[in-house]
Amino acid sequence: MAPSILTATQRYAAGALFGLALHQAQTHQTQPPGVPESERSSSGSSSDSVSDDPQLWVHESSALLRPIFSFLEIDDKAWLGLEETAGTCFANHHIESFLMLLAEESGDTSSETKDQEHALSKAVDHMASSIESSTDLASKKYNIRDYEQACRDKFSGAVQPQPQVKDDKLLNKQDAQGKPSVIEDASLGSGSLSYAKPFQELTMLAYERKVVVLHELLSACLAVTPQLDKKLNRRRNGYDARHRVALRLLSTWFSIEWIKMEAIETIVACSAMAILKEAEAKQEEAHTPKSKWAKWKRGGIIGAAAVTGGTLMAITGGLAAPAIAAGFGALAPTLGAVIPVIGASGFAAAATAAGSVAGSVAVAASFGAAGAGLTGTKMARRTGSIDEFEFKAIGENHNQGRLAVEMMISGFVFEEEDFVRPWEGHTDHSERYALQWESKHLIAVSTAIQDWLKSKLAMTLMQQGAMMTVLSGLLTALVWPAALLTLTDFIDSKWSIAVDRSDKAGILLAEEVLLKGLQGHRPVTLIGFSLGARVIFKCLQILSKSENNAGLVERVVLLGSPIAIKDENWEAVRKTVSGRFVNAYSTNDWTLGVAFRASLLSRGLAGIQPVDIPGIENVDVTEMTEGHSSYLWATQQILEQLELNSYYPAFNAAHMNQNKDLSSA
């Protein structure tokens, strides 16, 4: 590793802050933000010492923290003390101290170091601007409204009645702990539920220094340290989801927008790939009379000069842009001339800053940033129990150096487009895929339910108000009307088959995709509605069987889940997810209740009520949905208001009615 921009003291403070963030992230799995620190235990640890609790992320056995210390060249004599400090339940006092150390300037700080910090921060700003400008929000929202209208036309005559009398058991908006399940805004500095305050010491820490710290820590997370990894029995290289959650929290402490962190991810990925490609080229030159690398590089530099609106488009092309393989330094003369804000010398400094910490990062093999094996992969060849299991790429973020993957799973569909259309309007800068699975069975059961809603008997029961007792019947095990039971008999077989296939698809997702690394060794976000949420839950159950599977999944969102609350190990499933775990439910979704009534009369249902498990965010979306089919078009709005890129739980309920009025206008 080349000399770091940071001093030894600053690297020590950066490593310490990362340790604190890592431990806090684990604590928040079961003790969400908002619980006073004095009331928290050390992530459930019964020991007073971190070294005595191997279950902690900051423990040596996790192999999460010591490789960071090693990369930052922190004296190994200090490692144990930093781990013990990270495991304290009074983090704020230490955070402030380490922020002060980071802000300190040494007497020999050179102007060159200042230039490198400035250039790197400018490169990050341009990258973030390019990423953001590539998203066409207006057209995506227009498309989702067209899709919503088409769905409404399709379902006309089968709209379920809304409850006229509010049942306290059904319609209260508090979970079992008495906390609001609909959070207006829990982001820093705004909203009625603010879980954190900016540290005063942040005013001493320049923006440029924050960017450098995050850049070096990310590089440390991706670096390969062979001797230490072997000693610690490090299970896998790549980008661990627990590391990304810790960086998410640290960027929140720094008051740095997450898109800036995503820009840093892309810069590091592209820099590292450039280094690997250059190394390969040198080996190739010894055996090739005329280097293919030279041709490839020349062609790339021509495209690299193109800019749009003053933003750096070459880098947003990520690994798809061959020019990046030449490294930032080689592109400085070209790009410096077309981006005056940075300039040639400034861009060269950015190259030095980036290259100094990316040299030991193994990209292609480690975290699959060059593209994973998801698109077009048909798992049916590997198992006889599932007929259809195929990922379809969504958006334009593929092969662009994105170090996170998002998988979306529909579970209530009427035609093949319903596997993809609900997710097209969702704006996220990850590499995104929709899973198309068992369409024959899902379409059959969804159509059967809609036909049932349109039947004369169902309409009569609706008019008589019999349906209004369905959800309360689910929760209190009351006797259902005989006519209603008779009416639903004909969908039972189709529903049972679909449920069985969803469980098998979940096993496939865990064993044949995530555990085999088809997504690359990158953090995964899983989002699904209806039976798609059940696929995710089953996948997490499989992953929870081994501690070695921790660090694969970063975030999870379940919407309208046909999942029992009782007799399911929600605690174990929660611990497989490094970051936020959201259960969105609708108290008037009696369609879901009726369809899954047989096995859930006394076990509760996550899709219609809160799940009383610490660490799970329960969000009531009743006002945003008119029935189970609403998830087809309401998912985008729900995800937007969840603000998933926020570290802290967030749900902007204030905009619900406004957006609902606009969508129905």
Long-range contacts (C-beta under 8 A, 24 or more apart in sequence): 1-71, 1-73, 1-356, 1-357, 1-359, 1-360, 2-355, 2-356, 2-357, 2-359, 3-356, 4-72, 4-73, 4-216, 4-356, 4-357, 5-113, 5-116, 5-117, 5-120, 5-212, 5-216, 5-353, 5-356, 6-212, 6-213, 6-216, 7-106, 7-109, 8-73, 9-101, 9-104, 9-106, 10-101, 10-102, 10-104, 10-209, 10-213, 11-72, 11-73, 11-74, 11-216, 12-72, 12-74, 12-78, 12-101, 13-98, 13-99, 13-101, 13-102, 14-72, 14-102, 14-213, 14-216, 14-217, 15-68, 15-69, 15-72, 15-74, 15-82, 16-82, 16-85, 16-86, 16-94, 16-98, 17-95, 17-98, 17-99, 17-102, 17-213, 17-250, 17-253, 18-65, 18-68, 18-217, 18-220, 18-246, 18-247, 18-250, 19-58, 19-65, 19-68, 19-82, 19-83, 19-85, 19-86, 20-85, 20-86, 20-91, 20-94, 20-95, 20-98, 21-246, 21-247, 21-249, 21-250, 21-253, 22-57, 22-58, 22-64, 22-65, 22-86, 22-242, 22-243, 22-246, 23-56, 23-57, 23-58, 23-86, 23-87, 23-91, 24-91, 24-246, 24-249, 25-57, 25-242, 25-245, 25-246, 25-248, 25-249, 25-578, 25-579, 26-56, 26-57, 26-58, 26-242, 28-615, 29-574, 29-575, 29-577, 29-578, 29-615, 30-571, 30-574, 30-575, 30-614, 30-615, 31-614, 31-615, 32-614, 32-615, 32-617, 32-649, 33-186, 33-195, 33-196, 33-647, 33-648, 33-649, 34-179, 34-186, 34-193, 34-195, 34-649, 37-89, 37-90, 37-91, 37-92, 38-89, 38-90, 40-89, 41-89, 42-87, 42-88, 42-89, 45-87, 49-84, 49-87, 50-83, 50-84, 50-86, 50-87, 51-80, 51-83, 51-84, 53-87, 56-87, 57-242, 58-83, 58-86, 58-87, 59-83, 60-232, 61-232, 61-233, 63-229, 63-232, 63-233, 63-234, 63-235, 64-240, 64-242, 64-243, 64-551, 66-228, 66-232, 67-220, 67-223, 67-225, 67-228, 67-229, 67-232, 67-234, 68-217, 68-220, 68-221, 70-225, 70-228, 71-219, 71-220, 71-223, 71-225, 71-360, 72-216, 72-220, 92-199, 95-199, 95-253, 96-199, 96-200, 96-201, 99-199, 99-201, 99-202, 99-204, 99-205, 100-201, 100-204, 102-205, 102-209, 102-213, 103-201, 103-204, 103-205, 103-206, 103-209, 112-349, 115-345, 115-346, 115-349, 116-349, 116-350, 116-352, 116-353, 117-206, 117-208, 117-209, 117-211, 117-212, 117-353, 118-208, 118-346, 118-349, 119-342, 119-346, 119-347, 119-348, 119-349, 119-350, 119-353, 120-208, 120-211, 120-212, 120-215, 120-349, 120-350, 120-353, 120-354, 121-207, 121-208, 121-211, 121-212, 122-341, 122-342, 122-346, 122-350, 123-267, 123-312, 123-315, 123-328, 123-342, 123-347, 123-350, 123-354, 124-211, 124-215, 124-260, 124-263, 124-264, 124-267, 125-260, 125-263, 126-311, 126-312, 126-315, 126-339, 126-341, 126-342, 127-263, 127-264, 127-266, 127-267, 127-312, 127-315, 127-316, 128-257, 128-259, 128-260, 128-262, 128-263, 129-311, 130-311, 130-312, 130-313, 130-315, 130-316, 131-259, 131-262, 131-263, 131-266, 131-316, 131-429, 132-259, 133-308, 133-309, 133-311, 134-316, 134-396, 135-427, 135-429, 137-427, 140-424, 140-425, 140-427, 141-425, 141-636, 143-424, 143-425, 144-421, 144-424, 144-425, 144-633, 144-636, 145-663, 147-421, 147-422, 147-424, 147-632, 147-633, 148-632, 148-633, 148-663, 151-629, 151-632, 151-633, 152-633, 154-414, 155-450, 155-629, 157-454, 158-450, 158-453, 158-454, 158-629, 159-453, 159-626, 159-627, 160-453, 160-462, 160-467, 160-588, 160-590, 160-591, 160-626, 160-627, 160-628, 161-462, 161-467, 161-468, 162-588, 162-626, 163-468, 163-587, 163-588, 164-465, 164-468, 165-468, 167-471, 167-472, 169-472, 169-475, 169-476, 170-471, 170-472, 170-475, 170-587, 170-588, 170-608, 170-609, 171-587, 171-622, 173-620, 175-610, 175-612, 175-618, 176-610, 176-612, 177-612, 181-610, 181-617, 181-618, 181-619, 181-620, 182-619, 182-620, 182-651, 182-653, 183-617, 183-619, 183-649, 183-650, 183-651, 183-653, 184-651, 184-652, 184-653, 184-654, 185-643, 185-650, 185-651, 185-652, 185-654, 186-646, 186-648, 186-649, 186-650, 187-643, 187-646, 187-648, 187-650, 188-252, 188-255, 188-648, 191-650, 195-648, 195-649, 196-252, 196-253, 196-648, 198-255, 199-253, 202-253, 202-254, 202-255, 205-254, 207-256, 210-254, 210-256, 211-256, 211-260, 211-264, 212-353, 213-254, 214-247, 214-250, 214-251, 214-254, 214-256, 214-260, 214-261, 214-264, 215-264, 215-267, 215-268, 215-353, 215-354, 215-357, 216-357, 217-247, 217-250, 218-247, 218-261, 218-264, 218-265, 218-268, 219-268, 219-357, 219-358, 219-361, 220-357, 221-247, 222-268, 222-272, 222-361, 222-362, 222-363, 222-366, 222-367, 222-403, 223-360, 223-361, 224-360, 224-361, 224-362, 224-366, 225-360, 235-548, 236-521, 236-551, 237-362, 237-365, 237-366, 237-367, 237-521, 238-366, 238-367, 238-368, 238-520, 238-521, 238-522, 239-366, 239-367, 239-403, 239-404, 239-521, 239-522, 239-523, 240-523, 240-551, 241-523, 241-524, 241-551, 241-552, 241-553, 241-554, 241-578, 241-579, 242-550, 242-551, 242-578, 243-551, 244-403, 244-404, 244-523, 244-554, 244-578, 244-579, 245-554, 245-578, 245-579, 245-647, 248-579, 248-645, 248-647, 249-647, 251-647, 252-646, 252-647, 252-648, 258-645, 258-646, 259-429, 259-645, 262-402, 262-404, 262-429, 265-401, 265-402, 265-403, 265-404, 266-315, 266-316, 266-318, 266-400, 266-401, 266-402, 266-403, 267-315, 267-354, 268-354, 268-357, 268-358, 268-361, 268-403, 269-318, 269-319, 269-363, 269-369, 269-401, 269-402, 269-403, 270-315, 270-318, 270-319, 270-324, 270-401, 271-324, 271-327, 271-328, 271-354, 271-355, 271-358, 271-361, 272-358, 272-361, 272-362, 272-363, 273-319, 273-324, 273-325, 273-363, 273-364, 273-369, 273-370, 273-401, 274-324, 274-325, 274-326, 274-327, 274-328, 275-327, 275-355, 275-358, 275-359, 275-361, 276-362, 276-363, 276-364, 277-325, 278-325, 278-326, 278-327, 296-322, 296-325, 297-322, 297-323, 297-325, 297-326, 297-330, 300-324, 300-325, 300-326, 301-326, 301-330, 301-331, 301-334, 304-331, 304-334, 304-335, 305-334, 305-335, 305-338, 307-338, 307-339, 310-339, 310-341, 312-339, 316-400, 317-400, 318-369, 318-399, 318-400, 318-401, 318-402, 319-369, 319-370, 319-371, 319-399, 319-400, 319-401, 320-399, 320-400, 324-401, 327-351, 327-355, 328-354, 328-355, 329-355, 366-521, 367-403, 367-520, 367-521, 367-522, 368-517, 368-519, 368-520, 368-521, 368-522, 369-401, 369-402, 369-403, 369-520, 369-522, 370-399, 371-398, 371-399, 371-520, 372-405, 372-431, 372-517, 372-518, 372-519, 372-520, 372-522, 373-518, 374-405, 374-433, 374-513, 374-518, 374-519, 375-433, 377-518, 379-508, 379-512, 379-513, 382-508, 382-512, 383-504, 383-508, 383-512, 385-504, 386-437, 386-438, 386-501, 386-504, 386-505, 386-508, 387-438, 387-440, 388-436, 388-437, 388-438, 388-439, 388-440, 389-435, 389-436, 389-437, 389-438, 389-505, 389-508, 390-435, 390-436, 390-437, 391-433, 391-434, 391-435, 391-436, 392-419, 392-420, 392-433, 392-434, 392-435, 392-436, 393-432, 393-433, 394-420, 394-423, 394-424, 394-432, 394-433, 394-434, 395-424, 395-428, 395-432, 397-429, 397-430, 397-431, 397-432, 398-431, 400-431, 402-429, 402-430, 402-431, 403-522, 403-523, 404-430, 404-431, 404-522, 404-523, 404-524, 404-525, 404-554, 405-430, 405-431, 405-432, 405-433, 405-519, 405-520, 405-522, 405-523, 405-524, 405-525, 406-430, 406-431, 406-432, 406-433, 406-524, 406-525, 406-527, 407-432, 407-433, 407-434, 407-435, 407-509, 407-519, 407-524, 407-525, 407-526, 407-527, 408-432, 408-433, 408-434, 408-435, 408-527, 408-528, 408-532, 409-434, 409-435, 409-437, 409-526, 409-527, 409-528, 409-529, 409-532, 409-533, 409-535, 409-536, 410-434, 410-435, 410-442, 410-528, 410-529, 410-530, 410-532, 410-632, 411-442, 411-502, 411-528, 411-529, 411-530, 411-531, 411-532, 411-533, 411-534, 411-535, 412-442, 412-446, 412-529, 412-530, 412-531, 412-532, 412-560, 412-628, 412-629, 412-631, 412-632, 413-439, 413-442, 413-443, 413-446, 413-632, 414-443, 414-446, 414-447, 414-450, 415-443, 418-632, 421-632, 422-529, 422-631, 422-632, 422-633, 422-635, 422-636, 423-527, 423-635, 423-636, 425-636, 426-635, 426-636, 426-639, 426-640, 427-640, 428-525, 428-644, 428-645, 430-525, 431-522, 435-505, 435-509, 435-532, 435-535, 437-501, 437-505, 437-535, 438-498, 438-501, 438-502, 438-505, 441-494, 441-497, 441-498, 441-501, 442-498, 442-531, 444-494, 444-498, 445-491, 445-494, 445-495, 445-497, 445-498, 445-595, 446-629, 448-490, 448-491, 448-494, 448-495, 449-491, 449-591, 449-595, 449-628, 450-629, 452-487, 452-488, 452-490, 452-491, 453-591, 455-487, 457-483, 457-487, 458-487, 461-487, 467-590, 470-590, 470-593, 470-594, 470-597, 471-587, 471-588, 471-589, 471-590, 471-593, 471-608, 473-601, 474-593, 474-597, 474-600, 474-601, 474-604, 474-605, 474-608, 475-604, 475-609, 477-601, 477-602, 480-597, 484-594, 488-594, 488-595, 488-597, 491-595, 492-598, 495-595, 495-596, 498-531, 499-531, 499-534, 499-562, 499-596, 502-531, 502-532, 502-534, 502-535, 502-538, 503-534, 503-535, 503-538, 505-535, 505-538, 506-534, 506-535, 506-536, 506-537, 506-538, 506-539, 506-541, 506-542, 507-538, 507-539, 507-542, 509-535, 509-536, 509-538, 509-539, 510-538, 510-539, 510-540, 510-542, 510-543, 511-542, 514-539, 514-543, 514-549, 514-552, 514-553, 515-543, 515-549, 515-552, 523-551, 523-552, 523-553, 523-554, 523-578, 524-552, 524-553, 524-554, 525-553, 525-554, 525-555, 525-556, 525-557, 525-644, 526-553, 526-555, 526-556, 526-557, 527-556, 527-557, 527-559, 527-635, 527-639, 528-557, 528-558, 528-559, 529-558, 529-559, 529-560, 529-631, 529-635, 530-559, 530-560, 530-561, 530-562, 530-592, 530-607, 530-628, 530-631, 531-562, 533-558, 533-559, 533-560, 533-561, 533-562, 533-563, 533-606, 533-607, 534-561, 534-562, 534-563, 537-561, 537-563, 537-568, 537-573, 540-573, 540-576, 540-577, 541-569, 541-572, 541-573, 543-576, 544-569, 544-572, 544-573, 544-575, 544-576, 549-576, 550-575, 550-576, 550-578, 551-578, 552-576, 553-577, 553-578, 554-578, 554-579, 555-579, 555-580, 555-581, 555-582, 555-644, 556-580, 556-581, 556-582, 557-582, 557-584, 557-639, 557-642, 557-644, 558-582, 558-583, 558-584, 558-606, 559-584, 559-607, 559-621, 559-631, 559-635, 559-638, 560-584, 560-585, 560-586, 560-589, 560-592, 560-607, 560-625, 560-628, 560-631, 561-585, 561-605, 561-606, 561-607, 562-592, 562-595, 562-596, 562-605, 562-606, 562-607, 563-605, 563-606, 563-607, 564-599, 564-600, 564-603, 564-604, 564-605, 564-606, 565-603, 565-604, 565-605, 565-606, 565-609, 565-611, 565-612, 566-602, 566-603, 566-604, 567-603, 570-611, 570-613, 570-616, 571-613, 574-613, 574-614, 574-615, 574-616, 579-647, 580-617, 580-644, 580-647, 580-649, 581-615, 581-616, 581-617, 582-616, 582-617, 582-619, 582-642, 583-610, 583-611, 583-616, 583-617, 583-618, 583-619, 584-619, 584-620, 584-621, 584-638, 584-642, 585-609, 585-610, 585-618, 585-619, 585-620, 585-621, 585-622, 586-620, 586-621, 586-622, 586-624, 586-625, 586-628, 586-630, 587-620, 587-622, 588-622, 588-625, 588-627, 589-625, 589-627, 589-628, 591-627, 591-628, 591-629, 592-628, 617-649, 617-651, 619-651, 623-656, 623-657, 623-660, 624-656, 624-659, 624-660, 633-663, 637-663
